[in-house]
Amino acid sequence: MPPGAVLEVWLDAGEPIEQVPDSLAMAGYPIEYLEERAGFFVLKVRRPAVQHSEC
């Protein structure tokens, strides 16, 4: 995925939606969008311009 690209992830309720957004944010991935839909959640996350390993 190129830097700056947006990834859409579908997450189930419960542990996935409770853990994944926080883990991504702590790793430096900006959360662009989060919406509850019928039976799942839609999360859009942007890949940072510079990865930690590239520094």
C-alpha positions in Angstrom: 0.0 0.0 0.0 1.6 3.3 -0.9 2.0 6.0 1.7 -1.1 8.2 2.1 -3.4 5.4 0.8 -6.7 4.7 2.6 -7.7 1.1 3.6 -11.3 0.2 4.4 -11.7 -2.5 7.0 -14.9 -4.2 8.1 -14.9 -5.2 11.8 -17.3 -7.2 13.9 -18.8 -5.9 17.1 -17.1 -6.8 20.4 -13.4 -7.3 20.7 -12.5 -6.4 17.1 -14.1 -2.9 17.2 -12.8 -2.4 20.8 -9.2 -3.2 20.0 -8.3 -2.6 16.3 -8.9 1.2 16.1 -6.9 1.9 19.3 -4.1 -0.4 18.2 -3.9 1.3 14.8 -3.9 4.8 16.3 -1.2 3.8 18.8 0.9 2.6 15.9 0.6 5.9 14.1 -2.2 5.2 11.6 -4.7 8.0 11.4 -8.3 6.8 11.6 -10.2 8.7 8.9 -13.7 7.2 9.3 -15.6 5.0 11.6 -19.3 4.1 11.2 -21.6 1.4 12.6 -23.6 -0.5 9.9 -26.0 -3.4 10.2 -24.1 -6.1 11.9 -20.6 -4.6 11.5 -18.4 -1.5 11.6 -16.6 0.3 8.7 -13.2 1.7 9.6 -11.1 3.7 7.2 -7.4 4.2 8.1 -4.7 6.1 6.2 -1.2 4.8 5.8 1.2 7.4 7.2 3.6 9.1 4.8 6.6 7.7 6.7 6.7 4.3 8.4 8.6 3.9 11.7 11.0 1.4 10.0 11.8 3.9 7.2 13.0 6.6 9.7 
